[in-house]
Amino acid sequence: KFDNVKTVAKRWVARAAHIEVVAHMLYADHRHKDAVKLVEGHTAICKSYSNLRSAYLTSLNSCLTLFMAMCEWDKAQKTAETAFRFCKEQNFVIPIENPWEPNFSELT
């Protein structure tokens, strides 16, 4: 028996949250490269499957928080821009009358 797409996506979102915790533990153990490899690899996997859009967004958030903890502001800015662009493309952004457009250059 196969699981439906929604069930699989929920599982991947939960996995993304777990991966974020493990990545921050690796970072705390001074294994920066391993932490980055872990979150970037998970993000690449989630991006490759169209049914894992919510997991992809969650994994981008994991990358963003890790880069912010590492003070890698260029990577954090790039990840934030990618997440914002993805939300707009997927209509995850709620339309409002006078939308605020973030100025990502303020991060640096």
C-alpha positions as CSV (number, residue, x, y, z in Angstrom):
1,K,0.0,0.0,0.0
2,F,1.3,3.4,-1.0
3,D,0.9,6.5,1.2
4,N,-0.8,9.6,-0.3
5,V,1.2,12.7,-1.2
6,K,0.1,14.6,1.8
7,T,1.3,12.0,4.3
8,V,4.7,11.7,2.6
9,A,5.0,15.5,2.6
10,K,4.2,15.7,6.4
11,R,6.9,13.0,7.0
12,W,9.4,15.1,5.1
13,V,8.5,18.3,7.0
14,A,9.1,16.5,10.3
15,R,12.4,15.1,8.9
16,A,13.4,18.7,8.0
17,A,12.8,19.9,11.5
18,H,14.9,17.0,12.9
19,I,17.7,17.7,10.4
20,E,17.7,21.3,11.6
21,V,18.3,20.2,15.2
22,V,21.1,17.8,14.2
23,A,22.7,20.5,12.0
24,H,22.8,22.9,15.0
25,M,24.2,20.2,17.2
26,L,27.0,19.6,14.6
27,Y,27.6,23.3,14.5
28,A,27.9,23.4,18.3
29,D,30.4,20.6,18.1
30,H,32.5,22.8,15.7
31,R,31.7,20.6,12.7
32,H,30.5,23.5,10.5
33,K,31.2,21.8,7.2
34,D,29.1,18.7,8.2
35,A,26.2,20.9,9.3
36,V,26.2,22.8,6.1
37,K,26.4,19.6,4.0
38,L,23.5,18.1,5.9
39,V,21.1,21.0,5.5
40,E,22.1,21.8,1.9
41,G,21.8,18.1,0.9
42,H,18.4,17.9,2.4
43,T,17.3,21.1,0.7
44,A,18.5,19.7,-2.7
45,I,16.5,16.5,-2.2
46,C,13.3,18.3,-1.3
47,K,13.7,20.7,-4.2
48,S,14.0,17.8,-6.7
49,Y,10.5,16.5,-5.8
50,S,7.6,18.7,-6.8
51,N,5.3,17.1,-4.1
52,L,7.6,18.2,-1.3
53,R,7.1,21.9,-1.6
54,S,6.3,22.4,2.1
55,A,9.3,20.3,3.0
56,Y,11.5,22.4,0.6
57,L,10.4,25.6,2.3
58,T,11.1,24.1,5.7
59,S,14.5,23.0,4.6
60,L,15.3,26.5,3.3
61,N,14.3,27.8,6.8
62,S,16.8,25.3,8.3
63,C,19.5,26.6,6.0
64,L,18.6,30.1,6.9
65,T,18.8,29.6,10.6
66,L,22.0,27.7,10.4
67,F,23.7,30.4,8.3
68,M,22.4,33.1,10.7
69,A,23.9,31.2,13.6
70,M,27.2,30.9,11.8
71,C,27.1,34.6,10.9
72,E,27.3,33.7,7.2
73,W,25.3,36.7,6.1
74,D,25.8,36.4,2.4
75,K,24.5,32.8,2.4
76,A,21.7,33.8,4.7
77,Q,20.7,36.6,2.4
78,K,20.8,34.3,-0.6
79,T,18.7,31.7,1.2
80,A,16.1,34.3,2.3
81,E,15.8,35.6,-1.2
82,T,15.3,32.0,-2.5
83,A,12.6,31.3,0.1
84,F,10.8,34.5,-0.6
85,R,10.9,34.0,-4.4
86,F,9.7,30.4,-3.9
87,C,6.8,31.6,-1.7
88,K,5.8,34.1,-4.4
89,E,6.0,31.5,-7.2
90,Q,3.9,29.0,-5.3
91,N,1.3,31.5,-4.2
92,F,2.2,30.9,-0.6
93,V,2.2,34.7,0.0
94,I,-1.1,36.1,1.0
95,P,-2.0,39.1,-1.3
96,I,-2.5,42.4,0.5
97,E,-3.3,45.8,-0.8
98,N,0.0,47.6,0.0
99,P,2.5,44.7,0.2
100,W,5.8,45.1,2.0
101,E,8.7,44.1,-0.2
102,P,11.7,43.1,1.9
103,N,15.0,44.8,1.3
104,F,17.4,41.9,1.7
105,S,20.4,44.2,1.6
106,E,19.4,45.4,5.1
107,L,20.6,42.0,6.4
108,T,24.2,42.8,5.8
